[in-house]
């Protein structure tokens, strides 16, 4: 289904009660959600006001974006441009949007479709009305895209390939195209899109006059005229990928797509749009995609010097696995053919005696065979030479591959860290979910943690220069005050950490002792327990433990008292809470052991010390 | 040295989405370039996060270890000036029909406040977030600091027609729901030395103003995707801009009394009371007010283009109602109310439905005539033109300062003349109603 909407400023709009900027025409039955989203895409700010003599030179905003409405993906083709003053005498604009669904996309790509006359309206005819459903857009029989526009503007059609290749390499990173006013960017984009495989052309979102897009909408190719204030800001901002469209660009970096674009520009009839060239585009695109080493260096070049208009480093010659296989197969076949030829030569005299009656014919045949053999030999030598060159290339490629593997290893290491961090976050989330699901002490604990965090944040937010400066004589003094405060906090934190370390050590001791007794209980059956307690040494050690445990428990409790409340960081707080829980567990565990053992110990049988 | 006590508010208000939240829930905005891409704001914006690490200056550290100073609302993720954590916001809603002069009024108001408040009212009036106020600063420059101040410039060239999309709005994605919020203009009002409330830090306010398109106030325009006028419910003061020259009845009255106004207006008529009725319905809905209950906040009906129709009033006094009391200026509330009564009488005669709509909505209604330009523009074939050097705004600060004198007494003092014994009247609206 194809939907349309026109938007401008009028005294009465299409919707009842609407006036001013509003919808003036829309396809009958246009869903409300989609209508709202299309209206949202109608923003436009002209460069020159209506009274300016350059008003007519205001750029036209052509854009292609993808958006979701009611669970469906729509491709929106828009044309927004300045319009003569409205009925109140103020600035005006006219926007025409066409929304297509996935099944209605012509293979030529969005820019080529928009460039077709009649697809998007340039102005409003003054009639507020419902539009009848429109049949599909023109399919693909569009004019040849021969790179002429790029050649005219930049001097080299290869720059179209730079743009296309950049999209293939990283579709999520925006590229800015800064162009002089008067240059029609849309045909240039159409030519660049023609270099992409047909199935990928509709993946490219673009705007010829980029404005801040609504949240959630991404624009990959962003056009800006030199005269736009944003263009000047862009030049100052580091790390952006900017292509200034001017004759001063020079030749574009070489890659398979650039060669294709140049070839198409040289012979207009051999346009990449044509079906016969479709496979060539796929091959070139695949080569560009696989050319990892070349592409990796590109963003660094662009980032380091955003004004430099040579964004891509020259790529090594394209190569694919299938070509290598074909080459090896050809070489082997050549060797086999040469072997057969040699056998043939060896058999020539006997064949001559037996079969040839005329010596003239013999000589002639021999001569021909000789020439054939020489030719084969030369071919073989040539192929051997090529093989050697290919071997060298292979070596170079292997080196590049090695570098790539190193980089990949680094990336993997980074990925591992990120994955670990993500896992930690997941675990925390899981824990939180569990707590939420099961209210009780856990929830209370979480709340306490939250409160502690809130306390920290409040403290940090309260540390503000405009509050503290009146108490300090200078800003420097204030900073010193702040540093002192923070170092006090840090010192307290260290003190708490030390306490926690000691507590954790003590808890470990408790745990060991508890484990010992638990293991003892596991190892000995009931009758054997009695035997065990007859062993004076064991009994004494238990007695000692009984005497020691309460003191240790008390010591740990003393150390832990108030630590969570004093904790500054969430980490210390969590650690202290864990220690408290472990202490409670240990105490419970020890009490259980005591209860169980008490059952087996004869009440009259008081343990004696070894000395006695 | 002990640190000063915190003055953080218990609950802060986001000027974008108008949600309340405790300050500790505030998010920080990552500073490192790698950390771009926020789930609510899209791939071009930096990530918003809850910090766990801080440096010695109290700045949060992002995942790449960079210090971050900018804060964001935990709900909409839009940038939040730090001042809003410890200073109460004061929302002012300016509503009106398309082309009634809201943007011109706003620009003139802010410019005049900048000139007047520090000197006369001993108040600092500064941009809370200069970057967020850029658009309004651009309006002010076009009107008052125009490099071609002595040339005639079309009005349309000075301030563009306000749109429903673009620079003045921020869009936020809540899952599959996109919401467009108006960008607020924020100004900090803080007492200076010499002001009676100079020692009272709690008296300061962040003034939040919005430049809505008139289209936003039309019936049916308040949607979940575009809640652009929901500040109406938070506002301590509602300013309804009424352009009398868009009303044919008022224009007819001018002609009857020999006041020449043709060419001054937009040359078209519109029903402006419907805007007020729609706004009233929205406020009632947002505040859950019963149909018979009036809104408790004052409504000021601002009649624009006063310069063109001033002669309709018996006393076309252009003197501003500010009086010096003990070295400090105060708003002469009596003078404002007297003028209000006079304007009300005029308006009730020409457009009774507007007066009825206003007084059925708010408990307290004041009528203030203003002119953003100070003199009528020249009318040329291409439309109205004006020379920026001739712009002298008239009474544009009165609606806001009168409202502040009533609601923010600690900041803007309001004075009254001595009442005769037994004649004390508490509210201007009562006075207005008695005079009826």
Interface residues (C-beta under 8 A of the other chain):
Chain A: X9 X11 X15 X16 X17 X18 X19 X20 X21 X22 X36 X37 X39 X40 X41 X42 X43 X44 X45 X49 X50 X51 X52 X68 X85 X86 X87 X88 X89 X90 X91 X92 X93 X172 X174 X211 X212 X213 X214 X215 X216 X217 X218 X239 X453 X454 X455 X457 X458 X459 X460 X461 X462 X463 X464 X467 X468 X470 X471 X472 X479 X481 X482 X483 X484 X485 X486 X569 X570
Chain B: X1 X3 X4 X5 X6 X7 X8 X22 X23 X24 X25 X26 X33 X40 X41 X42 X43 X44 X51 X52 X54 X56 X57 X58 X60 X82 X85 X86 X98 X99 X153 X154 X155 X156 X157 X160 X161 X163 X164 X165 X166 X167 X170 X171 X172 X173 X176 X178 X180 X213 X214 X215 X218 X219 X220 X223 X225 X226 X266 X268 X270 X382 X383 X384
